[in-house]
Amino acid sequence: MIAKFLMLNLMLVTTHASGDAELRGWEKYSSSNDIRIHYRYSHGDTLEIQAETNVQSCAAAFLHLLEDTSQISNWASNTRNATIIDQPADTIHVVHTVFKTIWPISSRDMVTRSEWQFHSDSQTLHLNIENASDALAPAQGVVRMTEVAANWQLQQGENGALSITYQGYANPEGRIPRTIARRTTLRAIQQTFRSLESVLADYKEPYRHIPCGGV
């Protein structure tokens, strides 16, 4: 799935932010009424990001969006394209994602395996993403990112409110300066989250057994 059965950019801890409270060991990047982003360095010297937002949508729309890989570059910042290369089960997708870079930084890509679960009792969707580089040989001249993992949690609230929490990391590999990698990644996450509500509006319909409001 992703349109990265994403992204961007990604083993991690599954705890998530609570409101505007500061997270122990995390630095605040931005915090507004609708988007909150924190970061820290973990797993050696890898940037890990945690982001939250609240939108008017449904978890089913998010799954439809992730499957529509042709549109990924329109909402997942710094992503050039994504291709589903395998689907061993209805809830599992193996995806090859290519990222945009600027000279002199070499092109980057990654292959990830994503699996989602929907808990109807809590109306919560969990999506876990991990490295699956063995599924596709690396291309010449492209740097393959292999230290990647992420977790998405989407919880349906009242009156169409949807809480979205993301936590993940992706080591860009190579010799990219830490400050450049941090700035680029944090901006990409912020831009991606800003795009979510508007892009999800085009996908509001049930997904398999997952409802979408009154639809």
Residue, then its C-alpha position, 0 to 999 in steps of 0.5 A: m500500500i503506501a503510497k508509501f504504505l508510506m513513506l517517508n521516510l521510518m523499529l520504533v517505540t509505539t508510545h505516542a504524544s499526548g496533547d501538547a505535553e512535552l515528551r521526555g527525550w524529544e525535541k519540539y519541532s512545531s506545535s499548533n492546534d492541528i499539527r504537533i511534531h517532535y524528534r530525537y536521535s535514536h538507534g545510534d544516530t538516526l533521526e526519529i520523528q513523531a507527528e500528530t494531527n486531527v482531521q475530519s476524515c476516516a481511517a478507511a480513506f487513509l487506506h484508499l489513499l495509500e493504495d493509490t500510489s499514482q498520487i503519492s508525489n502530490w501529498a507525501s513530500n519529497t517522494r518521487n514515486a511508489t510501486i506495489i511490488d507484492q501483496p501476500a495478503d489483503t492487509i500486507h503490501v510490499v512497496h518500492t519507494v523512490f525519493k526526490t533528491i537535489w544534487p550532489i546527493s545521490s538518489r535514495d529508495m527503500v523497499t518496505r513491508s506494511e501490515w495493517q490491523f483495524h480494531s472495530d471495538s476502539q475504531t482504531l487502525h494500526l499500520n506497521i512498516e518495516n524494511a523489506s529490501d530483500a524483495l527487490a535488488p538495489a538499482q545501480g547509482v541509487v542508495r538503498m535505505t535499509e534502517v527504516a521502520a514506522n508505525w501509524q495509528l488512526q483513531q476515529g472520534e465523534n462527528g467525523a474527527l480522526s486522530i492521526t499519529y505517526q512515529g518512525y525513522a529512516n536512516p538516509e545512509g551515506r554522508i549527508p550532514r546531520t543538519i541537512a538531513r534533519r531539516t529536510t526530513l522535518r519539513a517533509i513531515q510537516q508538509t505531508f501532514r498539512s496535506l492530509e486533510s485535503v487529500l483524504a477528502d477525495y477518498k471518503e468511502p468504506y474500505r473492505h470491512i472498515p466503515c467511513g462515517g455514514v457512507 
